[in-house]
Structure formats: structure tokens, C-alpha cells
Amino acid sequence: MGGVQQALTSRRTVYRYKREEVPDRILECAFEAASNAPCHKNTHPWKFYVMGDKTRESLIPEVEKLAEKKTTDIEKLGAKISKAVEKIFSPPLLICVTSARSPQDPFREEEDYAATACAIQNMALSLWGNGVGSQWSTGAITRSEAAYAAIDVSREKERIVGFIKAGYPEKIPSIAKKAVEEIRTYLP
């Protein structure tokens, strides 16, 4: 088994990254892979916003507020806030992904969301094929006004689908997946 199949079956979500920068050519290759994802009626509804330090910094007050809201143990609040902030700053790459909105056509909006998910998968596989790990994050920050303000888009025109964290893996998690027999059924 090699090539595409190897990338498909070996890819894992990566949570910790080396401080090493990902070369632009690898990132651009991943965007090209994303742009070739299948999409209904060629809508190409996805957009990728690569978030630099200034943009990430603009999220910190919201990240702190969300961490505070989730924390029940006041003694652990400082640690929880630090961990939440680290999730924004530790990955070498942080990319906000959006999908076009079509409130007047719910079916199209659903199709566009599915297409954007395919684009994210293409991107993740392209990165993985070049030794770069990633994580698709859909936490509460993705639904906050602060995230929309940070990337300067209107909630009416684009929906944040998630953040992609990416970089060279510090370690690759070992996760057991379901056997094919558990997920596949042949019908007569």
C-alpha cells in the first residue's frame, strides 16, 4: 500500500507541534489540494485565513473569557486560561476556515458545508503527505463574534467551520480505528 492510500490510512490528528516553521511551498500545495475538493455546482464555498500573531492576539480576550466560563474550579483558572491561550499560539500555523452562507437556500448551504469539509480533508492529507500534522478544531471560539471580527468577515456571508492547527508533529498519536467490517455493510 502506498501513495494516497498510505496517507489516508496513516493520517492522525496531531496536538503538539515542533516550533519549526512550515515552508510556504508546502502550505500553498495544501491550499491547491483544498481547492480541488469536490463541490456541488462548483460553488467553491471555502476560504482559508492564515492567522498571524497580530490576528491571534486579537482572540486572546475571548479565549480567556471562554476558558473562565468553562472552569468550575477557581484554583485551576489560571492554568486553564494559560492552556487555552497556548492552543492559539503554540501551533506554527493557525488557519481559520469558512464556508459561504446561503440562508435563502438551506440545501445549498448544507452542500457547501460538506464541500468545505472535503476541502479541509484534502488540505490535511496534503500536509500529512509532506510530513506536516494538523488538527481541525471546532471549539466555542469558532462561534464567537471575536473570531468573525479577527478575520473581518460577516456572519451573514461566511460561516466559520473551524480552525486548522498545523505544524511538524512533536509526536504522532497512536489511535486504533474501527475495523472495516464494523463500518461497512453490503446490501443485496
Order of alpha helices (4+ residues) and beta strands (2+ residues): alpha-alpha-beta-alpha-alpha-beta-alpha-beta-alpha-beta-alpha
